[in-house]
Amino acid sequence: MMEMFNMGDYGPYVWSCFGLTAFVVGIIEWRARQRHKIMAREIEVRLRAMEGRE
């Protein structure tokens, strides 16, 4: 089992790259969800404003 994680002495490099990539993808996903919520609120406000004009 440890041989799989060590990967012929390249393990620390490989696993740190994997971890960094997972972290960056997580941040991108989190920010995309935040942006989506903000845009949905803005659309809702604009729709309500347009309904008030009619």
mmCIF entry with sequence, helices, sheets and N, C-alpha, C, O atoms, coordinates in Angstrom:
data_MODEL
# 
_entry.id   MODEL 
# 
_entity.id                         1 
_entity.type                       polymer 
_entity.pdbx_number_of_molecules   1 
# 
_entity_poly.entity_id                      1 
_entity_poly.type                           'polypeptide(L)' 
_entity_poly.nstd_linkage                   no 
_entity_poly.nstd_monomer                   no 
_entity_poly.pdbx_seq_one_letter_code       MMEMFNMGDYGPYVWSCFGLTAFVVGIIEWRARQRHKIMAREIEVRLRAMEGRE 
_entity_poly.pdbx_seq_one_letter_code_can   MMEMFNMGDYGPYVWSCFGLTAFVVGIIEWRARQRHKIMAREIEVRLRAMEGRE 
_entity_poly.pdbx_strand_id                 A 
# 
loop_
_entity_poly_seq.entity_id 
_entity_poly_seq.num 
_entity_poly_seq.mon_id 
_entity_poly_seq.hetero 
1 1  MET n 
1 2  MET n 
1 3  GLU n 
1 4  MET n 
1 5  PHE n 
1 6  ASN n 
1 7  MET n 
1 8  GLY n 
1 9  ASP n 
1 10 TYR n 
1 11 GLY n 
1 12 PRO n 
1 13 TYR n 
1 14 VAL n 
1 15 TRP n 
1 16 SER n 
1 17 CYS n 
1 18 PHE n 
1 19 GLY n 
1 20 LEU n 
1 21 THR n 
1 22 ALA n 
1 23 PHE n 
1 24 VAL n 
1 25 VAL n 
1 26 GLY n 
1 27 ILE n 
1 28 ILE n 
1 29 GLU n 
1 30 TRP n 
1 31 ARG n 
1 32 ALA n 
1 33 ARG n 
1 34 GLN n 
1 35 ARG n 
1 36 HIS n 
1 37 LYS n 
1 38 ILE n 
1 39 MET n 
1 40 ALA n 
1 41 ARG n 
1 42 GLU n 
1 43 ILE n 
1 44 GLU n 
1 45 VAL n 
1 46 ARG n 
1 47 LEU n 
1 48 ARG n 
1 49 ALA n 
1 50 MET n 
1 51 GLU n 
1 52 GLY n 
1 53 ARG n 
1 54 GLU n 
# 
_struct_asym.id          A 
_struct_asym.entity_id   1 
# 
loop_
_struct_conf.conf_type_id 
_struct_conf.id 
_struct_conf.pdbx_PDB_helix_id 
_struct_conf.beg_label_comp_id 
_struct_conf.beg_label_asym_id 
_struct_conf.beg_label_seq_id 
_struct_conf.pdbx_beg_PDB_ins_code 
_struct_conf.end_label_comp_id 
_struct_conf.end_label_asym_id 
_struct_conf.end_label_seq_id 
_struct_conf.pdbx_end_PDB_ins_code 
_struct_conf.beg_auth_comp_id 
_struct_conf.beg_auth_asym_id 
_struct_conf.beg_auth_seq_id 
_struct_conf.end_auth_comp_id 
_struct_conf.end_auth_asym_id 
_struct_conf.end_auth_seq_id 
_struct_conf.pdbx_PDB_helix_class 
_struct_conf.details 
_struct_conf.pdbx_PDB_helix_length 
HELX_P HELX_P1 AA1 MET A 2  ? ASN A 6  ? MET A 2  ASN A 6  1 ? 5  
HELX_P HELX_P2 AA2 GLY A 11 ? ARG A 53 ? GLY A 11 ARG A 53 1 ? 43 
# 
_struct_conf_type.id          HELX_P 
_struct_conf_type.criteria    ? 
_struct_conf_type.reference   ? 
# 
loop_
_atom_site.group_PDB 
_atom_site.id 
_atom_site.type_symbol 
_atom_site.label_atom_id 
_atom_site.label_alt_id 
_atom_site.label_comp_id 
_atom_site.label_asym_id 
_atom_site.label_entity_id 
_atom_site.label_seq_id 
_atom_site.pdbx_PDB_ins_code 
_atom_site.Cartn_x 
_atom_site.Cartn_y 
_atom_site.Cartn_z 
_atom_site.occupancy 
_atom_site.B_iso_or_equiv 
_atom_site.pdbx_formal_charge 
_atom_site.auth_seq_id 
_atom_site.auth_comp_id 
_atom_site.auth_asym_id 
_atom_site.auth_atom_id 
_atom_site.pdbx_PDB_model_num 
ATOM 1   N N  . MET A 1 1  ? 0.832   -1.200 0.000   1.00 0.00 ? 1  MET A N  1 
ATOM 2   C CA . MET A 1 1  ? 0.000   0.000  0.000   1.00 0.00 ? 1  MET A CA 1 
ATOM 3   C C  . MET A 1 1  ? 0.870   1.255  0.000   1.00 0.00 ? 1  MET A C  1 
ATOM 4   O O  . MET A 1 1  ? 0.592   2.197  -0.741  1.00 0.00 ? 1  MET A O  1 
ATOM 5   N N  . MET A 1 2  ? 1.899   1.276  0.807   1.00 0.00 ? 2  MET A N  1 
ATOM 6   C CA . MET A 1 2  ? 2.774   2.450  0.865   1.00 0.00 ? 2  MET A CA 1 
ATOM 7   C C  . MET A 1 2  ? 3.527   2.653  -0.447  1.00 0.00 ? 2  MET A C  1 
ATOM 8   O O  . MET A 1 2  ? 3.869   3.781  -0.802  1.00 0.00 ? 2  MET A O  1 
ATOM 9   N N  . GLU A 1 3  ? 3.788   1.547  -1.175  1.00 0.00 ? 3  GLU A N  1 
ATOM 10  C CA . GLU A 1 3  ? 4.477   1.686  -2.463  1.00 0.00 ? 3  GLU A CA 1 
ATOM 11  C C  . GLU A 1 3  ? 3.630   2.487  -3.452  1.00 0.00 ? 3  GLU A C  1 
ATOM 12  O O  . GLU A 1 3  ? 4.151   3.248  -4.267  1.00 0.00 ? 3  GLU A O  1 
ATOM 13  N N  . MET A 1 4  ? 2.318   2.297  -3.361  1.00 0.00 ? 4  MET A N  1 
ATOM 14  C CA . MET A 1 4  ? 1.429   3.035  -4.249  1.00 0.00 ? 4  MET A CA 1 
ATOM 15  C C  . MET A 1 4  ? 1.488   4.535  -3.939  1.00 0.00 ? 4  MET A C  1 
ATOM 16  O O  . MET A 1 4  ? 1.486   5.356  -4.857  1.00 0.00 ? 4  MET A O  1 
ATOM 17  N N  . PHE A 1 5  ? 1.540   4.894  -2.666  1.00 0.00 ? 5  PHE A N  1 
ATOM 18  C CA . PHE A 1 5  ? 1.582   6.308  -2.296  1.00 0.00 ? 5  PHE A CA 1 
ATOM 19  C C  . PHE A 1 5  ? 2.950   6.924  -2.544  1.00 0.00 ? 5  PHE A C  1 
ATOM 20  O O  . PHE A 1 5  ? 3.041   8.111  -2.854  1.00 0.00 ? 5  PHE A O  1 
ATOM 21  N N  . ASN A 1 6  ? 4.019   6.138  -2.415  1.00 0.00 ? 6  ASN A N  1 
ATOM 22  C CA . ASN A 1 6  ? 5.364   6.671  -2.638  1.00 0.00 ? 6  ASN A CA 1 
ATOM 23  C C  . ASN A 1 6  ? 5.662   6.869  -4.115  1.00 0.00 ? 6  ASN A C  1 
ATOM 24  O O  . ASN A 1 6  ? 6.380   7.801  -4.477  1.00 0.00 ? 6  ASN A O  1 
ATOM 25  N N  . MET A 1 7  ? 5.129   6.013  -4.970  1.00 0.00 ? 7  MET A N  1 
ATOM 26  C CA . MET A 1 7  ? 5.278   6.103  -6.428  1.00 0.00 ? 7  MET A CA 1 
ATOM 27  C C  . MET A 1 7  ? 6.732   6.252  -6.843  1.00 0.00 ? 7  MET A C  1 
ATOM 28  O O  . MET A 1 7  ? 7.070   7.111  -7.658  1.00 0.00 ? 7  MET A O  1 
ATOM 29  N N  . GLY A 1 8  ? 7.567   5.435  -6.292  1.00 0.00 ? 8  GLY A N  1 
ATOM 30  C CA . GLY A 1 8  ? 8.979   5.462  -6.688  1.00 0.00 ? 8  GLY A CA 1 
ATOM 31  C C  . GLY A 1 8  ? 9.643   6.780  -6.350  1.00 0.00 ? 8  GLY A C  1 
ATOM 32  O O  . GLY A 1 8  ? 10.358  7.331  -7.187  1.00 0.00 ? 8  GLY A O  1 
ATOM 33  N N  . ASP A 1 9  ? 9.438   7.291  -5.182  1.00 0.00 ? 9  ASP A N  1 
ATOM 34  C CA . ASP A 1 9  ? 10.003  8.552  -4.687  1.00 0.00 ? 9  ASP A CA 1 
ATOM 35  C C  . ASP A 1 9  ? 9.429   9.803  -5.356  1.00 0.00 ? 9  ASP A C  1 
ATOM 36  O O  . ASP A 1 9  ? 9.872   10.916 -5.075  1.00 0.00 ? 9  ASP A O  1 
ATOM 37  N N  . TYR A 1 10 ? 8.459   9.625  -6.226  1.00 0.00 ? 10 TYR A N  1 
ATOM 38  C CA . TYR A 1 10 ? 7.781   10.784 -6.819  1.00 0.00 ? 10 TYR A CA 1 
ATOM 39  C C  . TYR A 1 10 ? 6.471   11.090 -6.105  1.00 0.00 ? 10 TYR A C  1 
ATOM 40  O O  . TYR A 1 10 ? 5.768   12.035 -6.464  1.00 0.00 ? 10 TYR A O  1 
ATOM 41  N N  . GLY A 1 11 ? 6.149   10.301 -5.108  1.00 0.00 ? 11 GLY A N  1 
ATOM 42  C CA . GLY A 1 11 ? 4.886   10.435 -4.391  1.00 0.00 ? 11 GLY A CA 1 
ATOM 43  C C  . GLY A 1 11 ? 4.610   11.824 -3.846  1.00 0.00 ? 11 GLY A C  1 
ATOM 44  O O  . GLY A 1 11 ? 3.531   12.367 -4.080  1.00 0.00 ? 11 GLY A O  1 
ATOM 45  N N  . PRO A 1 12 ? 5.569   12.423 -3.114  1.00 0.00 ? 12 PRO A N  1 
ATOM 46  C CA . PRO A 1 12 ? 5.287   13.770 -2.576  1.00 0.00 ? 12 PRO A CA 1 
ATOM 47  C C  . PRO A 1 12 ? 4.949   14.786 -3.669  1.00 0.00 ? 12 PRO A C  1 
ATOM 48  O O  . PRO A 1 12 ? 4.064   15.623 -3.488  1.00 0.00 ? 12 PRO A O  1 
ATOM 49  N N  . TYR A 1 13 ? 5.647   14.715 -4.794  1.00 0.00 ? 13 TYR A N  1 
ATOM 50  C CA . TYR A 1 13 ? 5.371   15.639 -5.901  1.00 0.00 ? 13 TYR A CA 1 
ATOM 51  C C  . TYR A 1 13 ? 3.986   15.377 -6.480  1.00 0.00 ? 13 TYR A C  1 
ATOM 52  O O  . TYR A 1 13 ? 3.199   16.304 -6.669  1.00 0.00 ? 13 TYR A O  1 
ATOM 53  N N  . VAL A 1 14 ? 3.692   14.104 -6.761  1.00 0.00 ? 14 VAL A N  1 
ATOM 54  C CA . VAL A 1 14 ? 2.418   13.744 -7.383  1.00 0.00 ? 14 VAL A CA 1 
ATOM 55  C C  . VAL A 1 14 ? 1.256   14.100 -6.467  1.00 0.00 ? 14 VAL A C  1 
ATOM 56  O O  . VAL A 1 14 ? 0.281   14.708 -6.910  1.00 0.00 ? 14 VAL A O  1 
ATOM 57  N N  . TRP A 1 15 ? 1.348   13.729 -5.192  1.00 0.00 ? 15 TRP A N  1 
ATOM 58  C CA . TRP A 1 15 ? 0.227   13.965 -4.278  1.00 0.00 ? 15 TRP A CA 1 
ATOM 59  C C  . TRP A 1 15 ? 0.062   15.442 -3.936  1.00 0.00 ? 15 TRP A C  1 
ATOM 60  O O  . TRP A 1 15 ? -1.058  15.895 -3.701  1.00 0.00 ? 15 TRP A O  1 
ATOM 61  N N  . SER A 1 16 ? 1.145   16.192 -3.903  1.00 0.00 ? 16 SER A N  1 
ATOM 62  C CA . SER A 1 16 ? 0.993   17.627 -3.663  1.00 0.00 ? 16 SER A CA 1 
ATOM 63  C C  . SER A 1 16 ? 0.337   18.296 -4.872  1.00 0.00 ? 16 SER A C  1 
ATOM 64  O O  . SER A 1 16 ? -0.485  19.197 -4.706  1.00 0.00 ? 16 SER A O  1 
ATOM 65  N N  . CYS A 1 17 ? 0.689   17.870 -6.078  1.00 0.00 ? 17 CYS A N  1 
ATOM 66  C CA . CYS A 1 17 ? 0.033   18.406 -7.281  1.00 0.00 ? 17 CYS A CA 1 
ATOM 67  C C  . CYS A 1 17 ? -1.439  18.032 -7.305  1.00 0.00 ? 17 CYS A C  1 
ATOM 68  O O  . CYS A 1 17 ? -2.291  18.852 -7.649  1.00 0.00 ? 17 CYS A O  1 
ATOM 69  N N  . PHE A 1 18 ? -1.734  16.802 -6.943  1.00 0.00 ? 18 PHE A N  1 
ATOM 70  C CA . PHE A 1 18 ? -3.127  16.358 -6.892  1.00 0.00 ? 18 PHE A CA 1 
ATOM 71  C C  . PHE A 1 18 ? -3.906  17.180 -5.871  1.00 0.00 ? 18 PHE A C  1 
ATOM 72  O O  . PHE A 1 18 ? -5.019  17.626 -6.151  1.00 0.00 ? 18 PHE A O  1 
ATOM 73  N N  . GLY A 1 19 ? -3.338  17.378 -4.712  1.00 0.00 ? 19 GLY A N  1 
ATOM 74  C CA . GLY A 1 19 ? -4.008  18.153 -3.669  1.00 0.00 ? 19 GLY A CA 1 
ATOM 75  C C  . GLY A 1 19 ? -4.218  19.600 -4.075  1.00 0.00 ? 19 GLY A C  1 
ATOM 76  O O  . GLY A 1 19 ? -5.288  20.163 -3.843  1.00 0.00 ? 19 GLY A O  1 
ATOM 77  N N  . LEU A 1 20 ? -3.211  20.203 -4.675  1.00 0.00 ? 20 LEU A N  1 
ATOM 78  C CA . LEU A 1 20 ? -3.326  21.592 -5.123  1.00 0.00 ? 20 LEU A CA 1 
ATOM 79  C C  . LEU A 1 20 ? -4.395  21.727 -6.197  1.00 0.00 ? 20 LEU A C  1 
ATOM 80  O O  . LEU A 1 20 ? -5.181  22.674 -6.182  1.00 0.00 ? 20 LEU A O  1 
ATOM 81  N N  . THR A 1 21 ? -4.424  20.784 -7.123  1.00 0.00 ? 21 THR A N  1 
ATOM 82  C CA . THR A 1 21 ? -5.428  20.812 -8.179  1.00 0.00 ? 21 THR A CA 1 
ATOM 83  C C  . THR A 1 21 ? -6.834  20.678 -7.595  1.00 0.00 ? 21 THR A C  1 
ATOM 84  O O  . THR A 1 21 ? -7.742  21.407 -7.992  1.00 0.00 ? 21 THR A O  1 
ATOM 85  N N  . ALA A 1 22 ? -7.014  19.752 -6.657  1.00 0.00 ? 22 ALA A N  1 
ATOM 86  C CA . ALA A 1 22 ? -8.322  19.579 -6.019  1.00 0.00 ? 22 ALA A CA 1 
ATOM 87  C C  . ALA A 1 22 ? -8.727  20.849 -5.277  1.00 0.00 ? 22 ALA A C  1 
ATOM 88  O O  . ALA A 1 22 ? -9.899  21.227 -5.296  1.00 0.00 ? 22 ALA A O  1 
ATOM 89  N N  . PHE A 1 23 ? -7.783  21.503 -4.633  1.00 0.00 ? 23 PHE A N  1 
ATOM 90  C CA . PHE A 1 23 ? -8.057  22.745 -3.916  1.00 0.00 ? 23 PHE A CA 1 
ATOM 91  C C  . PHE A 1 23 ? -8.496  23.841 -4.879  1.00 0.00 ? 23 PHE A C  1 
ATOM 92  O O  . PHE A 1 23 ? -9.479  24.535 -4.622  1.00 0.00 ? 23 PHE A O  1 
ATOM 93  N N  . VAL A 1 24 ? -7.780  24.001 -5.976  1.00 0.00 ? 24 VAL A N  1 
ATOM 94  C CA . VAL A 1 24 ? -8.113  25.046 -6.958  1.00 0.00 ? 24 VAL A CA 1 
ATOM 95  C C  . VAL A 1 24 ? -9.477  24.778 -7.582  1.00 0.00 ? 24 VAL A C  1 
ATOM 96  O O  . VAL A 1 24 ? -10.272 25.703 -7.749  1.00 0.00 ? 24 VAL A O  1 
ATOM 97  N N  . VAL A 1 25 ? -9.755  23.531 -7.926  1.00 0.00 ? 25 VAL A N  1 
ATOM 98  C CA . VAL A 1 25 ? -11.062 23.199 -8.502  1.00 0.00 ? 25 VAL A CA 1 
ATOM 99  C C  . VAL A 1 25 ? -12.163 23.487 -7.489  1.00 0.00 ? 25 VAL A C  1 
ATOM 100 O O  . VAL A 1 25 ? -13.234 23.970 -7.857  1.00 0.00 ? 25 VAL A O  1 
ATOM 101 N N  . GLY A 1 26 ? -11.909 23.195 -6.227  1.00 0.00 ? 26 GLY A N  1 
ATOM 102 C CA . GLY A 1 26 ? -12.884 23.491 -5.181  1.00 0.00 ? 26 GLY A CA 1 
ATOM 103 C C  . GLY A 1 26 ? -13.157 24.977 -5.060  1.00 0.00 ? 26 GLY A C  1 
ATOM 104 O O  . GLY A 1 26 ? -14.309 25.386 -4.915  1.00 0.00 ? 26 GLY A O  1 
ATOM 105 N N  . ILE A 1 27 ? -12.109 25.794 -5.116  1.00 0.00 ? 27 ILE A N  1 
ATOM 106 C CA . ILE A 1 27 ? -12.267 27.251 -5.054  1.00 0.00 ? 27 ILE A CA 1 
ATOM 107 C C  . ILE A 1 27 ? -13.060 27.758 -6.259  1.00 0.00 ? 27 ILE A C  1 
ATOM 108 O O  . ILE A 1 27 ? -13.938 28.609 -6.114  1.00 0.00 ? 27 ILE A O  1 
ATOM 109 N N  . ILE A 1 28 ? -12.750 27.236 -7.446  1.00 0.00 ? 28 ILE A N  1 
ATOM 110 C CA . ILE A 1 28 ? -13.462 27.650 -8.655  1.00 0.00 ? 28 ILE A CA 1 
ATOM 111 C C  . ILE A 1 28 ? -14.942 27.295 -8.540  1.00 0.00 ? 28 ILE A C  1 
ATOM 112 O O  . ILE A 1 28 ? -15.804 28.102 -8.885  1.00 0.00 ? 28 ILE A O  1 
ATOM 113 N N  . GLU A 1 29 ? -15.233 26.097 -8.058  1.00 0.00 ? 29 GLU A N  1 
ATOM 114 C CA . GLU A 1 29 ? -16.627 25.671 -7.881  1.00 0.00 ? 29 GLU A CA 1 
ATOM 115 C C  . GLU A 1 29 ? -17.352 26.558 -6.882  1.00 0.00 ? 29 GLU A C  1 
ATOM 116 O O  . GLU A 1 29 ? -18.490 26.961 -7.126  1.00 0.00 ? 29 GLU A O  1 
ATOM 117 N N  . TRP A 1 30 ? -16.716 26.865 -5.769  1.00 0.00 ? 30 TRP A N  1 
ATOM 118 C CA . TRP A 1 30 ? -17.311 27.706 -4.730  1.00 0.00 ? 30 TRP A CA 1 
ATOM 119 C C  . TRP A 1 30 ? -17.618 29.106 -5.267  1.00 0.00 ? 30 TRP A C  1 
ATOM 120 O O  . TRP A 1 30 ? -18.696 29.649 -5.029  1.00 0.00 ? 30 TRP A O  1 
ATOM 121 N N  . ARG A 1 31 ? -16.652 29.683 -5.995  1.00 0.00 ? 31 ARG A N  1 
ATOM 122 C CA . ARG A 1 31 ? -16.863 31.029 -6.548  1.00 0.00 ? 31 ARG A CA 1 
ATOM 123 C C  . ARG A 1 31 ? -17.941 31.040 -7.621  1.00 0.00 ? 31 ARG A C  1 
ATOM 124 O O  . ARG A 1 31 ? -18.696 32.005 -7.732  1.00 0.00 ? 31 ARG A O  1 
ATOM 125 N N  . ALA A 1 32 ? -18.019 29.974 -8.413  1.00 0.00 ? 32 ALA A N  1 
ATOM 126 C CA . ALA A 1 32 ? -19.060 29.899 -9.445  1.00 0.00 ? 32 ALA A CA 1 
ATOM 127 C C  . ALA A 1 32 ? -20.438 29.840 -8.798  1.00 0.00 ? 32 ALA A C  1 
ATOM 128 O O  . ALA A 1 32 ? -21.379 30.468 -9.282  1.00 0.00 ? 32 ALA A O  1 
ATOM 129 N N  . ARG A 1 33 ? -20.560 29.092 -7.712  1.00 0.00 ? 33 ARG A N  1 
ATOM 130 C CA . ARG A 1 33 ? -21.849 29.024 -7.010  1.00 0.00 ? 33 ARG A CA 1 
ATOM 131 C C  . ARG A 1 33 ? -22.211 30.377 -6.406  1.00 0.00 ? 33 ARG A C  1 
ATOM 132 O O  . ARG A 1 33 ? -23.372 30.782 -6.448  1.00 0.00 ? 33 ARG A O  1 
ATOM 133 N N  . GLN A 1 34 ? -21.225 31.080 -5.843  1.00 0.00 ? 34 GLN A N  1 
ATOM 134 C CA . GLN A 1 34 ? -21.483 32.418 -5.300  1.00 0.00 ? 34 GLN A CA 1 
ATOM 135 C C  . GLN A 1 34 ? -21.957 33.357 -6.397  1.00 0.00 ? 34 GLN A C  1 
ATOM 136 O O  . GLN A 1 34 ? -22.934 34.085 -6.221  1.00 0.00 ? 34 GLN A O  1 
ATOM 137 N N  . ARG A 1 35 ? -21.272 33.340 -7.515  1.00 0.00 ? 35 ARG A N  1 
ATOM 138 C CA . ARG A 1 35 ? -21.624 34.228 -8.625  1.00 0.00 ? 35 ARG A CA 1 
ATOM 139 C C  . ARG A 1 35 ? -23.021 33.906 -9.154  1.00 0.00 ? 35 ARG A C  1 
ATOM 140 O O  . ARG A 1 35 ? -23.781 34.808 -9.507  1.00 0.00 ? 35 ARG A O  1 
ATOM 141 N N  . HIS A 1 36 ? -23.348 32.630 -9.207  1.00 0.00 ? 36 HIS A N  1 
ATOM 142 C CA . HIS A 1 36 ? -24.665 32.224 -9.673  1.00 0.00 ? 36 HIS A CA 1 
ATOM 143 C C  . HIS A 1 36 ? -25.755 32.778 -8.751  1.00 0.00 ? 36 HIS A C  1 
ATOM 144 O O  . HIS A 1 36 ? -26.778 33.269 -9.229  1.00 0.00 ? 36 HIS A O  1 
ATOM 145 N N  . LYS A 1 37 ? -25.545 32.703 -7.449  1.00 0.00 ? 37 LYS A N  1 
ATOM 146 C CA . LYS A 1 37 ? -26.530 33.237 -6.497  1.00 0.00 ? 37 LYS A CA 1 
ATOM 147 C C  . LYS A 1 37 ? -26.702 34.737 -6.673  1.00 0.00 ? 37 LYS A C  1 
ATOM 148 O O  . LYS A 1 37 ? -27.823 35.245 -6.646  1.00 0.00 ? 37 LYS A O  1 
ATOM 149 N N  . ILE A 1 38 ? -25.591 35.446 -6.853  1.00 0.00 ? 38 ILE A N  1 
ATOM 150 C CA . ILE A 1 38 ? -25.645 36.901 -7.034  1.00 0.00 ? 38 ILE A CA 1 
ATOM 151 C C  . ILE A 1 38 ? -26.413 37.250 -8.312  1.00 0.00 ? 38 ILE A C  1 
ATOM 152 O O  . ILE A 1 38 ? -27.262 38.141 -8.306  1.00 0.00 ? 38 ILE A O  1 
ATOM 153 N N  . MET A 1 39 ? -26.113 36.550 -9.398  1.00 0.00 ? 39 MET A N  1 
ATOM 154 C CA . MET A 1 39 ? -26.788 36.833 -10.664 1.00 0.00 ? 39 MET A CA 1 
ATOM 155 C C  . MET A 1 39 ? -28.276 36.506 -10.580 1.00 0.00 ? 39 MET A C  1 
ATOM 156 O O  . MET A 1 39 ? -29.097 37.237 -11.134 1.00 0.00 ? 39 MET A O  1 
ATOM 157 N N  . ALA A 1 40 ? -28.634 35.426 -9.900  1.00 0.00 ? 40 ALA A N  1 
ATOM 158 C CA . ALA A 1 40 ? -30.051 35.070 -9.757  1.00 0.00 ? 40 ALA A CA 1 
ATOM 159 C C  . ALA A 1 40 ? -30.791 36.158 -8.984  1.00 0.00 ? 40 ALA A C  1 
ATOM 160 O O  . ALA A 1 40 ? -31.920 36.507 -9.332  1.00 0.00 ? 40 ALA A O  1 
ATOM 161 N N  . ARG A 1 41 ? -30.162 36.696 -7.938  1.00 0.00 ? 41 ARG A N  1 
ATOM 162 C CA . ARG A 1 41 ? -30.789 37.791 -7.179  1.00 0.00 ? 41 ARG A CA 1 
ATOM 163 C C  . ARG A 1 41 ? -30.958 39.032 -8.051  1.00 0.00 ? 41 ARG A C  1 
ATOM 164 O O  . ARG A 1 41 ? -32.004 39.679 -8.010  1.00 0.00 ? 41 ARG A O  1 
ATOM 165 N N  . GLU A 1 42 ? -29.939 39.369 -8.836  1.00 0.00 ? 42 GLU A N  1 
ATOM 166 C CA . GLU A 1 42 ? -30.018 40.543 -9.704  1.00 0.00 ? 42 GLU A CA 1 
ATOM 167 C C  . GLU A 1 42 ? -31.132 40.385 -10.740 1.00 0.00 ? 42 GLU A C  1 
ATOM 168 O O  . GLU A 1 42 ? -31.857 41.339 -11.022 1.00 0.00 ? 42 GLU A O  1 
ATOM 169 N N  . ILE A 1 43 ? -31.266 39.208 -11.294 1.00 0.00 ? 43 ILE A N  1 
ATOM 170 C CA . ILE A 1 43 ? -32.330 38.965 -12.279 1.00 0.00 ? 43 ILE A CA 1 
ATOM 171 C C  . ILE A 1 43 ? -33.687 39.094 -11.617 1.00 0.00 ? 43 ILE A C  1 
ATOM 172 O O  . ILE A 1 43 ? -34.610 39.675 -12.189 1.00 0.00 ? 43 ILE A O  1 
ATOM 173 N N  . GLU A 1 44 ? -33.813 38.554 -10.412 1.00 0.00 ? 44 GLU A N  1 
ATOM 174 C CA . GLU A 1 44 ? -35.083 38.654 -9.698  1.00 0.00 ? 44 GLU A CA 1 
ATOM 175 C C  . GLU A 1 44 ? -35.456 40.113 -9.425  1.00 0.00 ? 44 GLU A C  1 
ATOM 176 O O  . GLU A 1 44 ? -36.611 40.506 -9.591  1.00 0.00 ? 44 GLU A O  1 
ATOM 177 N N  . VAL A 1 45 ? -34.481 40.903 -9.010  1.00 0.00 ? 45 VAL A N  1 
ATOM 178 C CA . VAL A 1 45 ? -34.732 42.321 -8.742  1.00 0.00 ? 45 VAL A CA 1 
ATOM 179 C C  . VAL A 1 45 ? -35.144 43.041 -10.019 1.00 0.00 ? 45 VAL A C  1 
ATOM 180 O O  . VAL A 1 45 ? -36.075 43.846 -10.005 1.00 0.00 ? 45 VAL A O  1 
ATOM 181 N N  . ARG A 1 46 ? -34.462 42.760 -11.113 1.00 0.00 ? 46 ARG A N  1 
ATOM 182 C CA . ARG A 1 46 ? -34.798 43.412 -12.381 1.00 0.00 ? 46 ARG A CA 1 
ATOM 183 C C  . ARG A 1 46 ? -36.189 43.018 -12.868 1.00 0.00 ? 46 ARG A C  1 
ATOM 184 O O  . ARG A 1 46 ? -36.930 43.855 -13.384 1.00 0.00 ? 46 ARG A O  1 
ATOM 185 N N  . LEU A 1 47 ? -36.541 41.744 -12.703 1.00 0.00 ? 47 LEU A N  1 
ATOM 186 C CA . LEU A 1 47 ? -37.876 41.305 -13.113 1.00 0.00 ? 47 LEU A CA 1 
ATOM 187 C C  . LEU A 1 47 ? -38.953 41.991 -12.283 1.00 0.00 ? 47 LEU A C  1 
ATOM 188 O O  . LEU A 1 47 ? -39.980 42.409 -12.816 1.00 0.00 ? 47 LEU A O  1 
ATOM 189 N N  . ARG A 1 48 ? -38.724 42.104 -10.996 1.00 0.00 ? 48 ARG A N  1 
ATOM 190 C CA . ARG A 1 48 ? -39.690 42.797 -10.143 1.00 0.00 ? 48 ARG A CA 1 
ATOM 191 C C  . ARG A 1 48 ? -39.822 44.262 -10.527 1.00 0.00 ? 48 ARG A C  1 
ATOM 192 O O  . ARG A 1 48 ? -40.921 44.817 -10.500 1.00 0.00 ? 48 ARG A O  1 
ATOM 193 N N  . ALA A 1 49 ? -38.708 44.891 -10.886 1.00 0.00 ? 49 ALA A N  1 
ATOM 194 C CA . ALA A 1 49 ? -38.736 46.294 -11.303 1.00 0.00 ? 49 ALA A CA 1 
ATOM 195 C C  . ALA A 1 49 ? -39.498 46.454 -12.611 1.00 0.00 ? 49 ALA A C  1 
ATOM 196 O O  . ALA A 1 49 ? -40.225 47.430 -12.794 1.00 0.00 ? 49 ALA A O  1 
ATOM 197 N N  . MET A 1 50 ? -39.333 45.507 -13.511 1.00 0.00 ? 50 MET A N  1 
ATOM 198 C CA . MET A 1 50 ? -40.060 45.576 -14.787 1.00 0.00 ? 50 MET A CA 1 
ATOM 199 C C  . MET A 1 50 ? -41.559 45.353 -14.580 1.00 0.00 ? 50 MET A C  1 
ATOM 200 O O  . MET A 1 50 ? -42.377 45.966 -15.267 1.00 0.00 ? 50 MET A O  1 
ATOM 201 N N  . GLU A 1 51 ? -41.917 44.490 -13.649 1.00 0.00 ? 51 GLU A N  1 
ATOM 202 C CA . GLU A 1 51 ? -43.344 44.256 -13.370 1.00 0.00 ? 51 GLU A CA 1 
ATOM 203 C C  . GLU A 1 51 ? -43.986 45.507 -12.782 1.00 0.00 ? 51 GLU A C  1 
ATOM 204 O O  . GLU A 1 51 ? -45.163 45.772 -13.025 1.00 0.00 ? 51 GLU A O  1 
ATOM 205 N N  . GLY A 1 52 ? -43.228 46.273 -12.016 1.00 0.00 ? 52 GLY A N  1 
ATOM 206 C CA . GLY A 1 52 ? -43.743 47.486 -11.398 1.00 0.00 ? 52 GLY A CA 1 
ATOM 207 C C  . GLY A 1 52 ? -44.016 48.587 -12.406 1.00 0.00 ? 52 GLY A C  1 
ATOM 208 O O  . GLY A 1 52 ? -44.832 49.469 -12.138 1.00 0.00 ? 52 GLY A O  1 
ATOM 209 N N  . ARG A 1 53 ? -43.361 48.564 -13.549 1.00 0.00 ? 53 ARG A N  1 
ATOM 210 C CA . ARG A 1 53 ? -43.552 49.597 -14.570 1.00 0.00 ? 53 ARG A CA 1 
ATOM 211 C C  . ARG A 1 53 ? -44.829 49.420 -15.353 1.00 0.00 ? 53 ARG A C  1 
ATOM 212 O O  . ARG A 1 53 ? -45.376 50.386 -15.886 1.00 0.00 ? 53 ARG A O  1 
ATOM 213 N N  . GLU A 1 54 ? -45.304 48.210 -15.424 1.00 0.00 ? 54 GLU A N  1 
ATOM 214 C CA . GLU A 1 54 ? -46.480 47.939 -16.272 1.00 0.00 ? 54 GLU A CA 1 
ATOM 215 C C  . GLU A 1 54 ? -47.752 48.419 -15.690 1.00 0.00 ? 54 GLU A C  1 
ATOM 216 O O  . GLU A 1 54 ? -48.810 48.254 -16.299 1.00 0.00 ? 54 GLU A O  1 
# 
